[in-house]
Amino acid sequence: MMSLIIGALAILLVGYWIIKGQNAKGLLLCAGIVLLIIASFIAPPVKDSTGIFFVDIGNYMYSLFEKRGGGLGMIVMVLIGFSVYMSHIGANDVIVRLLYKPLRRIKSPYILLIGGFWIASFISFAIPSATALGVFLMATLFPILTRLGISAPSAAAICGTTAVVNLSPTSVDVILAAEQAGDTLKHFAFQVILPMSLLAMLVIGIAHFFWQRYCDIKEGLAHAESLSEVDPSHLLNNKAPVYYAILPFLPIIGLFIFDGKVLPEISLGGLLILTLIISALIELARTRKASEVFDGLEKCYNGMAEAFSSVVMLIIAAGVFAEGLSRIGFTEDLIGVAQNLGTAGTVMMFALVLITLLVAIASGSGNAAFFAFVELAPRLAGQLGINPAYLIAPMMQVSNTGRALSPVSGVIVAVSGSANLSPMLLVKRTSVPLLAGIAVIVIYTMVFIPLHV
């Protein structure tokens, strides 16, 4: 029981200071080290212990740097560097230009609202950052929606909720979730996460239709009848040719081609490097200026460096924190509590989803919430004898959803500021659709993801 109290206190303190705006990496790392020190005095020594606690802690942390920094971490860095390069050469902007064209054919304001949400959600393939996507949509989709007659709060709610489920199989949290679930990226992304995301998107879009219309009627917001054409193309990189739209999707296409059946199997990291080389060669053929291509690749390298300092270090810090919780016996005590309640697997899923959601809402960071607790899931699943994906998939999804329910998240602050709205008013507009999405995520998990494998 003592370990459960210590672990719960550590989680509460870390969550509290993350909410207060403290650096999540530093908090998780320091809390993990403190827990490892406590474990050296109250718990039996681990199998490979040297007998000196600070030596054991140093060895473990370096091994985690090797494992996370050299394996998953390198994939994350290459992935983010690739995304930066796609933005630099204008490939992402081409996708956005193509996806916006269908919007101009929709005349009904609230049908446009749903269509705008669904189409903008697919833009997350090109702009994976929720805040960057929200800001971009406020400059492009927002004026289209408001000039059609949709109220500013309704339009802002759409722009703030387009990254609330994960569609991209090459996003950082999907890669980490697949690894922790002990599954292949292809199977986890396309057979576990994608169907859940599409169903949640469908329900969220429909909920937006009814909730935004209800709020507009209640607040007495009238609608205009005519559409003023808005051309967002001046905001984009128009120099890139249309065929560049395929470049950001090459890694996804490659997952199906290089599968060991059609062509020899290739790792995701190797696939990203291959796509980056192909993209650079295409850019060289188009511009005929090697210096510009080299400058673009330099931006890719800088993006990789920034990815290590932000995302990879957060993953490493979360790993130290999770190991500290495990070594003091917190996971074993938590399992005991769940087993005493009966239906331990489902209870544990609800508990992890709730913890992840609350931390995401309170801190405004989906990654901080998910990375902090995902390391616990496979350990809990292993000791409960259940499928780790049953715990991890809904945790990952609600970490994204919770971000758009938080008045302090980057995307809500940016969107509300651009629309001259209060963050709390915007959260009111996002709340019902996203709570409906969370319900879908949980129900989908219970119905379609097997509890045992």
C-alpha positions, 0 to 999 in steps of 0.5 A: 500500500505504501508504494501505491501512495508514493506512486499516486503522490508522484503522479499528482505532483507531476500532473499539478506542476505540468498544469502550472506550466513547468517543463514536462521533460524536467518534471518527469525526469526528476520525479523518475530519478527520485522514485528510483532512489526511493526504490533502492531503499524500499524495494528488492534490488533489480536483477542486474543491480551493482549494489550502488543505487546511483550507479544503477540509476546511471546505467539504466538512464543511459540504456534508455538513451540507447534504446529510445534515442537510437531506435524509436528516437531516431525514427521520430527525428527522421519523421519530423525532419521529413515533415519539415522538408515537405513544408519547405518544398511546398508539398504540404501546401499543394495538399491543402490547395487540393483539399480546399476545392470541394468546400466551395461547392457546398452551399448549406452553412451547417453541411459546410460545417461538417464537410469543413471539419472532415476535410480539414481533419485530413489536412492533419496528414500534411500539418501534424501539429494541432496548433499549427493546423489550427492557426492555418485553418483560422487564416484559410477555412475560418473566413470561408465558413464565416462568409458563408454565414456560419457564426464565428464561434462555430467556425472557430470550434471547427478549426480547433478540433481537427486534430482530435483523433489520429489519422496518420500512421507515421505520427509520433504517438502512433509509432510509440503506441505500436511499439508499446503495444508490441504490434507492427506499425502497419497493423496497429495504425491501419487495423486498430487506430484508423477505423476508430479514428474514422468512426470518431470523426464521423460522430464528432462531425455530426455532433458539431452540426447539432451542437453548434446550431443549438448554441447559435440559436441559443445565443441568437447568432443569425446567419447570412445567406450568400457566400463571398468567394475566398481564395486562400491560395495567396497564403500558400506556397504556389510554386510547388507543382500539383504532383508534389501532393503525393510526396508526403504520402510516399512513406504510407504508400511504401508501407504497403509496397515494401511489405516482404510480399510485393517488394523486400521489407524495409523499416519505417526509418529506411522508408523515410530516408528513401522518400527524403532522397527521392523528394530531394532529387525531384526538387533538384530536377525542378529547380536545377539549383543544388544550393537550394536543395542543400539549404532545404535539407539543412532545414530537415536536419535542424528539424531532426535536432529540434525533435530530439530536444522536444519529443525524444527527450520527453519519451526518455523522461517518461520512461524514467518516470514509468520505471520509477513507478514500477520499481517501487511496486506501484504497478503491482499495487494498482493491479491488485486494486483493479482485480479486487474491483473485478473486470480488471482489464476494463477497469484499468482501461477506464482508469488510464483513459481518465488519467490521460484525459484529465492531464491532457485537459489540465496541462493542454498537452496531449503528448505530455499526458500520453508519454507520461503514462503509456509506459505503464500500459504494457506492464499492466497489461502483461501482469493482467494477462490482457492485450496491451492495445486494449489499454494503449489505443484509447489512451492515445486517442483521448490524449489528442481529444483532451487537448482541444478540451483544454482552455490552456492548450496551444491550439485553443489559445491560438484559435480563440485569440484569432477569432477574438473569443474567450478560450472558455467559450471556445471550449464550451463549443468544442465540449459536446462534440469531443465528449461524443468522440471520447464515448465512441473511442471507449465503446469502440475499444470495448467492442472491437479491440480484443481484451485478450490475444 
